[in-house]
Amino acid sequence: QVQFVESGGGLVQAGGSLGLSCTASENISKMYFMGWYRQAPGKQREAVATTTRAGITNYAPSVKGRFSISRDNAKNTLHLQMNSLEPEDSAVYYCNTMLNGVFSPWGQGTQVTVSS
């Protein structure tokens, strides 16, 4: 099964930016649906941004206009550019793909902490 390794998280002040990367162990060009997800303490994991192989993107209302998802098929990497970060964006961020409604195994994620 495909494995994902997320990176790029860290501590940033409110209003700052971070760029996350997720490298897959397999060719992502064949993955129709990929996305970034996050989970804050005590909360359920939620979708942040998704993209299809055709380049159709979708964003959670809370991040629309601030986050941007992109994929680099040549490097088997999914990116998430996060701007104008808010304390509410603090969470562990994961990437994943879904096939027939089933997610692949989750990676360890990368921690994003936004201080006010």
Buried (B, 14 or more C-beta within 10 A) or exposed (E): EBEBBBBBBEEBEEEBEBEBBBBBEBEBEEBEEBBBBBBBEEEEBEBBBBBBBEEEBEBBEEBEEBBBBEBEEEEBBBBBBBBEBBEEBBBBBBBBBBEEEEEBEBBEBBEBBBEE
